[in-house]
Amino acid sequence: MRGPSCPRRCEMRRSLKVLAIVVGVLLLLAVVVGGWLAWTIRLPWPQTKGEIRLPGLQAPVTVVRDRWGIPHIYASTSHDLFMAQGFVHAQDRFWQMEFWRRIGSGRLSEVLGKAALEDDKFIRTVGWHRTAAREVELLDPASRAALEAYAEGVNAYIAEHRGRWGLEFALLRLQGTAFTPEPWTPFNTLTWAKVMAWDLSGNMDTELLRAQIAARLGQGALADLVPPYPADRPVIVPHPLTQAALDAVPSPRLLLEGLALGRGAGIGSNNWVVAGSRTATGMPFLANDPHLSIQMPSIWYEIGLHCEPVSEACPYNVVGASFAGAPGVIIGHNDRIAWGVTNLGPDVQDLYIEKVHPDNPNLYEVEGTWQAMQVVREEIKVAGEEEPVVILVRLTRHGPIINDVVGGPEEA
């Protein structure tokens, strides 16, 4: 029996050689890409040992990370404590902070393109950034000092890590969206406070649902479909408010958890305290369980803030959960007390139907006369687009007209 002809053997050798070259190139590309990813991911990792010199510190500051990676900051002045907190927050969570401040100001489209445009339009219309700008002007000296010191720390990180801000920034560059983060300011912290307030206390959907039920089924249906808070349930009110005073309130608060989240054990945030007379140690216990949406990274950032020594000028010795982007501890404890927070679905949003002039959409009726709305021009830059998107926000005495971004008829 004769073996394969030379042409067939040669063709097989060539095929194997080509296959080997292709496999080799793919392996090389995998090594290069893997190495680039590993280098890019590790590039912004925080320095946890040694010494870092930060311009602006008034005295040496010590940062110790415990076995869980939680940083504990020790400083001799409040300024240095909050400046170091800003730096450490940025070390661990700078992309999260950048993303959050863009949400608060309605500037996501600048880096994410058209996919975020509708969100930006709504945020610019509601105007968290306008409210935050006014609040900056109203800050008391102590709050302003804390926010400014914190911003100094974040900006020290931005300057020191120029071009090394994290994987997310590198991926945006690959997509053609390269940008240098702007300096952090107290305004950025306050815009995120507006976002959190909106997230934790929004009841606009409930207002709309009640209005639709009343319009279609009558006021009597509300008691059955959206029942008020049960009369036999406990009421948490400050002393000396009496039941008689509560009875005078025209409309009882609704049990919003039953409407939005369903009913049953474990639904909604909760907190409770056990008196020291009922514990083995003789000290009270506090359990606090705020149910915020799951995020990666977490919305919370555990940290310890310690003045050395504790004094009137530097009074902090606290450990607990903070927000990356804000100084201080939101939920935690000091060496004497612990504190926690939750909220009960408060009625803090109201929707108004405004009567708009049939011939001039910038006029609305107030007590029988036509009043001019305040018109605010908002320019939204969009990644990949040469010209910004312009929206005109119409403001009344009750707030912005939202039909332009959420739809619905123009009331006439």
C-alpha positions in Angstrom: 0.0 0.0 0.0 1.4 3.4 -0.9 1.5 6.3 1.6 0.0 9.8 1.0 1.5 11.6 -1.9 4.0 14.4 -1.2 1.6 17.2 -2.2 -0.9 15.9 0.4 1.7 15.6 3.1 3.1 19.0 2.3 -0.5 20.5 2.5 -1.0 18.9 5.9 2.3 20.3 7.2 1.4 23.8 5.9 -2.1 23.6 7.5 -0.6 22.5 10.8 2.0 25.3 10.6 -0.7 27.9 9.9 -2.8 26.5 12.8 0.2 26.7 15.1 0.9 30.3 14.1 -2.8 31.3 14.6 -2.9 29.6 18.0 0.4 31.3 19.0 -0.9 34.7 18.0 -4.1 34.2 19.9 -2.2 33.1 23.0 0.1 36.1 22.7 -3.0 38.4 22.3 -4.6 36.8 25.4 -1.4 37.3 27.4 -1.1 40.9 26.3 -4.8 41.7 26.9 -4.7 39.8 30.2 -1.5 41.7 31.3 -3.0 45.0 30.3 -6.2 44.3 32.2 -4.3 43.2 35.3 -2.1 46.3 35.1 -5.0 48.6 34.6 -7.1 47.0 37.4 -4.2 47.2 39.8 -3.0 50.7 38.8 -5.4 52.6 41.0 -5.3 50.3 44.0 -4.7 52.3 47.2 -1.3 52.5 48.8 -1.8 51.0 52.3 1.8 51.0 53.5 4.5 53.6 53.7 4.1 57.4 53.6 2.2 59.7 51.3 2.7 63.5 51.3 -0.4 65.5 50.8 -0.1 69.3 50.3 -2.5 71.1 52.7 -2.3 68.8 55.7 -1.7 70.7 58.9 -0.1 67.9 60.8 0.8 64.2 60.3 -2.2 61.8 59.8 -2.2 58.1 60.3 -4.4 55.7 58.3 -4.6 52.1 59.6 -6.6 49.5 57.7 -7.8 46.6 59.9 -7.9 42.9 58.9 -11.2 43.6 57.0 -9.6 46.4 55.0 -11.6 49.1 56.9 -9.6 52.3 57.2 -9.3 54.1 60.6 -8.0 57.7 60.3 -6.2 59.3 63.2 -5.6 63.1 63.0 -5.1 66.0 65.4 -7.4 68.5 63.7 -10.9 68.3 62.1 -9.5 69.7 58.9 -6.9 66.9 58.5 -9.4 64.2 59.6 -11.9 65.2 56.8 -9.2 65.8 54.2 -7.7 62.4 54.9 -11.2 60.9 54.6 -11.7 62.5 51.2 -8.4 61.1 50.0 -9.1 57.6 51.3 -12.6 57.6 49.9 -11.2 58.5 46.5 -8.5 55.8 46.8 -11.1 53.1 47.1 -14.2 54.5 45.3 -13.3 57.3 42.9 -15.2 56.0 39.9 -18.3 55.6 42.1 -17.9 59.2 43.4 -17.5 60.5 39.8 -20.5 58.6 38.6 -22.6 59.8 41.6 -21.8 63.4 41.1 -22.7 63.1 37.5 -26.1 61.7 38.5 -26.6 64.6 40.9 -25.9 67.2 38.2 -27.5 65.5 35.3 -24.2 65.1 33.4 -24.1 61.3 32.6 -24.5 61.9 28.9 -21.1 63.6 28.8 -19.4 60.2 29.3 -22.2 57.6 28.5 -23.6 59.2 25.4 -27.2 59.2 24.2 -28.1 56.2 26.5 -28.2 58.5 29.5 -29.8 61.5 27.8 -33.4 61.0 29.0 -32.1 60.6 32.6 -30.1 63.8 32.3 -33.2 65.7 30.9 -35.3 64.6 33.9 -32.6 65.4 36.5 -32.0 68.8 34.9 -35.7 69.5 34.9 -36.2 68.5 38.5 -33.1 70.6 39.4 -31.2 68.9 42.1 -28.1 70.8 41.0 -30.0 74.1 41.3 -31.1 73.4 44.8 -27.6 72.2 45.8 -26.0 75.4 44.4 -28.3 77.5 46.6 -27.5 75.3 49.6 -23.8 75.9 49.2 -24.4 79.6 49.7 -26.3 78.8 52.9 -23.8 76.6 54.6 -22.8 77.4 58.2 -19.0 77.9 58.8 -18.5 74.4 60.4 -20.3 72.5 57.6 -18.5 74.5 55.0 -15.1 73.8 56.6 -15.8 70.1 56.7 -16.9 69.9 53.1 -14.0 72.0 51.9 -11.4 70.0 53.8 -13.0 66.8 52.4 -12.8 68.3 48.8 -9.1 69.1 49.4 -8.5 65.4 50.1 -10.4 64.2 47.0 -8.5 66.7 44.8 -5.2 65.6 46.3 -6.0 62.1 45.0 -7.1 63.4 41.6 -3.8 65.3 41.2 -1.6 62.5 42.6 -3.2 59.8 40.4 -3.3 61.8 37.2 -4.1 59.3 34.4 -4.4 56.4 37.0 -8.0 56.8 38.1 -9.2 53.3 37.5 -10.4 50.6 35.0 -13.7 52.5 34.2 -11.8 55.5 33.0 -9.6 53.3 30.8 -12.6 51.6 29.3 -14.2 54.9 28.5 -11.0 56.0 26.8 -11.1 52.9 24.6 -14.6 53.9 23.6 -13.3 57.4 22.6 -14.5 59.2 25.8 -11.4 60.4 27.5 -11.8 63.1 30.1 -9.9 64.5 33.1 -12.0 64.6 36.3 -12.9 68.1 37.4 -11.9 69.2 40.9 -14.2 68.1 43.7 -16.2 70.8 45.4 -18.8 71.0 48.3 -21.4 71.3 45.5 -20.7 67.8 44.4 -21.4 66.4 47.9 -24.6 68.3 48.2 -25.9 67.1 44.8 -25.5 63.5 46.0 -27.4 64.4 49.1 -30.3 65.5 46.8 -30.2 62.2 45.0 -30.3 60.3 48.3 -33.2 62.4 49.5 -35.1 61.6 46.2 -34.3 57.9 46.4 -35.4 57.6 50.1 -38.5 59.7 50.1 -40.1 59.6 46.7 -43.9 59.2 46.8 -44.8 60.8 43.4 -46.0 57.4 42.0 -48.3 57.1 45.0 -49.7 60.5 44.5 -50.5 59.7 40.9 -52.0 56.3 41.7 -54.4 57.9 44.3 -55.4 60.5 41.8 -56.2 57.9 39.2 -58.2 55.7 41.6 -60.2 58.7 42.8 -60.9 59.9 39.2 -62.0 56.5 38.0 -63.6 54.9 41.0 -64.4 57.8 43.3 -63.0 58.9 46.7 -64.7 56.0 48.5 -62.5 53.4 46.7 -59.3 54.9 48.2 -60.0 53.6 51.7 -60.4 50.0 50.3 -57.6 50.0 47.7 -55.1 52.3 49.5 -56.0 52.0 53.2 -54.7 54.5 55.8 -52.3 53.5 58.6 -54.2 51.2 60.9 -55.5 52.9 64.0 -54.4 50.1 66.3 -50.7 50.3 65.2 -48.1 52.2 67.2 -47.4 55.8 66.3 -43.9 57.3 66.6 -44.3 61.0 67.4 -42.4 63.5 69.6 -43.8 64.3 73.0 -46.0 66.2 73.8 -48.0 65.7 70.6 -51.3 64.1 71.6 -53.7 61.8 69.8 -56.2 64.8 69.7 -53.6 66.7 67.7 -53.2 63.8 65.3 -56.9 63.4 64.9 -57.0 67.1 63.7 -54.8 66.3 60.7 -57.2 66.2 57.7 -55.7 63.1 55.9 -54.0 60.2 57.7 -50.6 59.0 56.4 -50.7 56.1 54.1 -49.0 52.8 54.8 -46.8 53.1 51.6 -45.0 49.9 52.2 -48.2 48.0 51.6 -48.7 49.7 48.3 -45.2 49.7 46.8 -43.4 46.8 48.5 -46.2 44.4 49.4 -46.9 43.1 52.9 -45.3 40.5 55.1 -42.5 39.9 57.5 -39.2 41.6 56.7 -40.5 44.2 54.2 -39.0 47.6 54.5 -36.4 49.3 56.7 -36.5 48.9 60.4 -34.7 49.8 63.6 -35.3 49.1 67.3 -33.7 49.4 70.7 -33.6 47.1 73.7 -33.3 48.9 77.1 -30.4 48.1 79.3 -32.7 46.8 81.9 -33.5 43.9 79.6 -29.9 43.0 78.5 -27.3 40.8 80.1 -24.7 43.6 80.0 -27.0 46.2 81.4 -26.4 48.4 78.4 -29.0 49.2 75.7 -28.8 47.5 72.3 -29.5 49.3 69.0 -30.4 47.3 65.9 -30.6 49.4 62.7 -31.4 47.9 59.3 -31.8 50.5 56.4 -32.8 48.7 53.3 -31.1 50.4 50.4 -30.8 48.9 46.9 -28.0 46.5 46.3 -25.1 48.1 44.4 -21.6 47.1 43.4 -19.6 48.7 45.0 -21.8 49.1 48.0 -23.6 52.3 48.7 -22.0 52.3 52.2 -18.3 52.7 53.0 -17.2 51.6 56.5 -14.6 53.9 58.2 -13.3 55.1 61.5 -12.6 58.8 62.2 -10.5 59.4 65.3 -9.3 62.7 66.7 -6.1 62.5 68.7 -6.6 64.0 71.2 -10.4 64.4 71.3 -11.1 68.1 72.0 -13.6 70.8 71.4 -11.7 71.7 68.2 -11.5 68.1 67.1 -14.4 66.2 68.8 -14.7 63.1 66.7 -14.1 59.5 67.7 -16.6 57.5 65.5 -16.8 54.3 63.6 -19.5 53.4 61.1 -20.9 53.6 57.6 -20.3 56.7 55.4 -21.0 57.7 51.8 -18.1 57.9 49.4 -18.4 61.5 48.4 -19.4 63.0 51.8 -17.4 63.6 55.0 -18.3 62.1 58.4 -20.2 59.0 59.4 -23.9 58.5 58.6 -24.7 55.5 60.8 -22.4 54.3 63.5 -21.2 54.8 67.1 -18.7 56.8 69.2 -17.3 55.8 72.6 -20.6 56.6 74.3 -23.6 56.1 72.0 -24.7 54.4 68.8 -27.2 55.8 66.3 -29.1 54.7 63.2 -31.6 56.0 60.7 -34.5 54.8 58.6 -37.6 56.5 57.2 -41.2 55.6 57.1 -42.3 56.5 53.6 -43.1 60.2 54.3 -45.3 62.3 52.1 -42.8 64.8 50.8 -43.7 65.1 47.2 -46.8 66.9 45.8 -47.9 67.2 42.2 -49.9 70.3 41.0 -52.0 70.8 37.9 -51.1 74.2 36.6 -53.4 76.1 34.2 -51.2 77.2 31.3 -52.1 80.1 29.0 -53.5 78.8 25.7 -51.4 81.1 23.6 -48.2 81.4 25.7 -46.8 78.2 27.3 -44.6 80.3 29.6 -47.6 81.8 31.4 -49.7 80.1 34.1 -52.6 81.1 36.2 -52.2 82.2 39.8 -55.3 83.3 41.7 -57.0 84.5 38.6 -54.1 86.3 36.9 -51.5 85.1 34.4 -48.0 84.9 35.9 -44.7 84.4 34.0 -42.8 81.2 34.6 -39.1 81.3 35.2 -37.4 79.7 32.2 -34.0 78.1 32.7 -31.9 77.1 29.8 -30.0 73.8 30.3 -27.3 72.6 27.9 -26.6 68.9 28.0 -23.3 67.8 26.4 -23.6 64.3 24.9 -20.5 62.1 24.1 -20.1 61.7 20.4 -22.2 64.7 19.5 -20.8 68.1 18.4 -23.7 70.2 19.6 -25.3 70.1 23.1 -28.9 69.2 23.6 -30.8 72.2 24.9 -33.9 72.0 27.1 -35.9 74.9 28.5 -37.1 74.2 32.0 -40.2 76.1 33.1 -40.4 76.9 36.8 -43.6 77.8 38.7 -44.1 78.8 42.3 -44.7 75.1 43.0 -41.6 73.8 41.1 -40.7 72.7 37.6 -43.2 71.7 34.9 -42.4 68.0 34.3 -44.6 67.2 31.4 -41.8 68.1 29.0 -39.8 65.1 30.2 -42.3 62.6 31.5 -45.1 63.2 28.9 -48.8 63.9 29.5 -51.0 66.7 28.2 -50.3 70.4 28.6 -53.1 71.6 31.0 -55.1 74.4 29.5 
